[in-house]
Amino acid sequence: MKDFDLNLLRVLVALHRTRSVSKAAAALDLSQPATSLALGRLRKALDDPLFVRSPTGMLPTPRGTELADAAARALSDFNVHAQNEPAFDPATSRRDFVVTTPDVGELQLLPPLMAYLAREAPHCNLRSEPFATADVEAALEDGRCDLAFGLFPNLERPALYTQQILKQTIVCLVRADHPTVQSSRISLRRFLELSHAVVHPVGRSQELFEALLKEKGYSRRVQLKTAHFLSLPSIIAATDMIATVPRSIADYYTRLENLRIVELPIGIKPAPIRQFWHPRFHADPAVRWLRESVARLFGTTDA
């Protein structure tokens, strides 16, 4: 059967229940001619009279009763699923969640998130996948990724949902016994004179900082450019170089090495860190639970 109008199922069920075109029309809030027309379409599509007139009303044929019962079950099943929102129980679920975030985001977001999952969803697993920036939206759309965390200007558009979860500030990092930077402040002149260690590619907050330097016409010597944050704290601790990193990362590094945080001598607004998800999964109870958990964990704070 090709291009069957599923709206006709309601007419079939109503006719079978009422045994009357006029009563079925009233029940469906349709006109009697419209209901009669629908019955004609049903007869043609199903190749059966379905109902025959009798002194006691419209009597269903055996085929009519069979199809009306099947239609009633189908409509009832749909109503049950439409009215009963699927539940997600974090305490018992074994859901595998997938997120994507830069490595700096992993360091900042994943420790508290994994501790939360261990308490609230002990059987759930989480994978952090390094999707290329250009592929993140497609991964969110086709379900390969549940949430994206970070600075993704290309994702900030109506096609996706977004929510700010925190703000990220930038600070400088030097070794604690640095010979020329001896307080928590540094002048712009001294900042530009020092040799710098830069992680590249990096989180987008650093990209914004690099763009700001270029916009203001500031130049500096980048003595080290590396692709990883992992080696940065030991390098800064062993040299007179300076690095510019998110404050949350700097706080973590000072617990690993004998380092000191110095305020950046250039004004730059805190960068909003957001979580992104696709409308296809906006109502998914598991994804909703995860993103609401993230929002509760981090709120909107400076980091």
QUINOR-V995833 format. One record per run of one state. SS is the DSSP state (A for helix, B for strand, O for the rest). FROM is the first residue (numbers start at 1). TO is the last residue. Records with the same first field share a line. If there is no record, write none. Layout:
SS = FROM-TO, FROM-TO
This chain:
O = 1-7, 19-20, 29-31, 47-50, 55-56, 61-61, 84-95, 101-102, 121-124, 129-132, 142-146, 151-152, 156-159, 169-169, 176-187, 194-194, 200-203, 217-220, 227-231, 239-241, 257-258, 263-270, 282-284, 299-301, 303-303
A = 8-18, 21-28, 32-46, 62-83, 103-120, 133-141, 153-155, 188-193, 204-216, 232-238, 247-256, 279-281, 285-298
B = 51-54, 57-60, 96-100, 125-128, 147-150, 160-168, 170-175, 195-199, 221-226, 242-246, 259-262, 271-278, 302-302
